[in-house]
Amino acid sequence: MEPLAAGDPRQTGPYRLRSRLGAGGMGRVFLGFSPAGRAVAVKVVHPQLAADPAFRVRFAREVAAARAVSGAYTAPVLAAGTDDDPPWLATLFVAGPSLAEAVTAAGPLPAVPAWRLAAGLAEALAEIHGSGLVHRDLKPANVLLAIDGPRVIDFGISRAREATAMTATGLVVGTPSFMSPEQAVGGLVGPPGDVFSLGCLIVFATAGTGPFGDGPVPSLLYRVVHAEPALDAVPGGLRELAAACLAKDPAARPPLPQLIAAITAGSPPGAASLGSFWPGTVSGLIRSHQARLDAQLASSGTEEDPGPAPVTEPEPATEPGPATEPGPATETAARLRPDEPTATGPSGPAPAAPPYQGAASAPAVLAVAAPAPGLPADPARGGDRALGHGHPEPSGPAGRAGGHLTRRRALAGLAGAAAGLAAAGWELSRGTAPLRPGTEIWSTGAGGGPYARPAIGHGVVYVPGSTDDGHAPGGPLVAVRASDGATIWSSRLGRGVTSLPAPAGDVIYFDGMDNRLYAVRASNGTKIWATGLGGGPATSPVTARGVIYFGGNDNQLYAVRASNGTKIWATGLGGGPATYAAAAASVVYFGGNDNQLYAVRT
């Protein structure tokens, strides 16, 4: 909590603002009070988002849906000013630390509070999904620990921001360490995506880190899609629960009713209390946090005695430690396996997950291999929700620069132990035996590693490279041989590439960081022409029958001649394209900013 700054509002709607709680991708968050003195968290939308009409329409719709959620473990939306300038919404203020703050301050949770956390989060997701919403950004910072249980915040409004993210640059929508594989590759994200994130939270709460470690965003995304989670530090029972949630295939993850039943059956007994949902250690941490907030609020309300806020020491622990706590029911894992009522293998802890390369050594990886189970071979689909700012395409799961992988690896699938839910480790091979599906052929970190999906044409792979921070657009366009990954050429025309490359015959088209559409020779990367029509492209180019289609920054869909970049026509139907176009025969299709799919004569 911080005092209000000079430019911060003092009143939003009916709420008097007293302190700044933080800021995020959508706006600034303030502590406010109703006329009757009820504490609320008020989120005020960033001006640049508020200026986007498409964002405001979607924001109003998502807020209306979020107001229907009223579960015991959610922080409900109390009021909103979707037509105000800037828009805002108010949710119930939760006087407790986030899960991220709690684990940072006191370390991983013991088993009893971790089981209770898992139960509360599963119930919260059931309420959210029952209202027709998907959270999409379930992470430790969005889970608050109140004295009467956890609270999930920021549900239901991520899609409003995501729509705007399609037409800007440099943002991954979601938190890489806690997003699902389908979200990481830019696919559709449904309720199973939140179940995957729940598994990540269980691991974080009990191990102190996410199941895929830390490091540059591309490396994290690659591990989310391809690597098995590290579950060694997760207590038994919870380990099987997390492994079930972290299945790569969304269809293999347990539905929430089945998950809640398994948690109920597997939770160890703990002392019940009318005074707190949590055992003593966590209760003391929450009360200490509340005391600090009260002291800071009192200090900010007067110019006298602005000294440091007193800190209340946490209560001593009353529950047994992790080593002595009773274990969960042995049938927990059996209850989780989809379509199989009983366990088929011995119970016990999952096999140790092999170590993966850490942040300092994680290489850039362009893996030419079979997709992970349940994932589409080509994740790019016109009209799908976007991860990457600027284009309706993912900031793909590629790794950073750092050389070649030093071993061949293949996913070995899910093991049979604990009803087949625990994942097996990597299988290593240096031999000359025939490559099995999923075995790496080659990898390269050319261009700093790809930040988005590569394109293929005439035996060449065209890679949008990364900038120095590892994931933002603006790196070079690199051409590598499909057979062995060797670099053929690299180009920084337009100050770097900021879209998916579109190969067509002997020419490659791409958007530059200088807001121009470029055509370069596929053989050597030299420039043929460039155009800044429409204020520059805001979506990736699509080629068809000698014509290039792209959405301009002026909210027009442009058709230009592939030979020289001259304009053929433009249309602003639907408020302009929110997705890149798909061309077929004499019709071009695109999703408009008004949430309509348009078919337009070419």
VENQUI-V232151 format. One record per backbone hydrogen bond with DSSP energy under -1.0 kcal/mol. NH is the residue of the N-H (numbers start at 1). CO is the residue of the C=O. If there is no record, write none. Layout:
NH|CO  NH|CO
//
This chain:
2|20  8|5  12|15  15|12  16|33  17|10  18|31  19|31  20|2  21|29  22|29  24|27  28|44  29|22  30|42  31|19  32|40  33|16  34|38  37|34  40|32  41|91  42|30  43|89  44|28  45|87  46|26  50|46  51|47  52|49  56|52  57|53  58|54  59|55  60|56  61|57  62|58  63|59  64|60  65|61  66|62  67|63  68|65  69|66  74|71  75|152  78|90  79|90  81|88  89|43  90|79  91|41  92|76  93|39  96|94  99|140  99|143  102|98  103|99  104|100  105|101  106|102  107|103  109|205  114|110  115|111  116|112  117|113  118|114  119|115  120|116  121|117  122|118  123|119  124|120  125|121  126|122  127|123  128|124  129|125  130|126  132|129  133|128  142|139  143|140  144|151  145|97  146|149  149|146  151|144  152|73  153|142  161|157  162|158  163|159  164|160  165|161  167|164  168|165  173|387  178|175  184|180  185|181  186|183  187|182  193|190  195|191  196|192  197|193  198|194  199|195  200|196  201|197  202|198  203|199  204|200  205|201  206|202  207|203  208|204  213|210  220|216  221|217  222|218  223|219  224|220  225|221  226|222  227|223  230|211  234|231  238|236  239|235  241|237  242|238  243|239  244|240  245|241  246|242  247|244  252|249  253|250  259|255  260|256  261|257  262|258  263|259  264|260  265|261  266|262  267|263  277|147  283|279  284|280  285|281  286|282  287|283  288|284  289|285  290|286  291|287  292|288  293|289  294|290  295|291  296|292  297|293  298|294  299|295  300|296  302|299  324|321  325|321  332|329  335|331  336|333  340|337  362|358  369|367  375|372  384|381  388|393  389|171  390|165  393|391  396|394  415|422  418|346  420|416  421|418  422|417  424|413  427|410  439|436  448|445  449|446  451|464  455|462  457|460  460|457  461|480  462|455  463|478  465|476  466|447  466|449  467|472  470|467  474|497  477|491  478|463  479|489  480|461  481|486  482|459  485|481  488|479  489|479  491|477  495|492  496|493  497|475  498|511  502|509  504|507  507|504  508|520  509|502  510|518  512|516  513|494  513|496  514|494  515|512  517|531  518|510  519|529  520|508  521|526  522|506  525|521  528|519  529|519  531|517  535|532  536|533  538|551  539|551  542|549  544|547  547|544  548|560  549|542  550|558  552|556  553|534  553|536  555|552  557|571  558|550  559|569  560|548  561|566  562|546  565|561  568|559  569|559  571|557  575|572  576|573  578|591  579|591  582|589  584|587  587|584  588|600  589|582  590|598  592|596  593|574  593|576  595|592  598|590  600|588  602|586
//
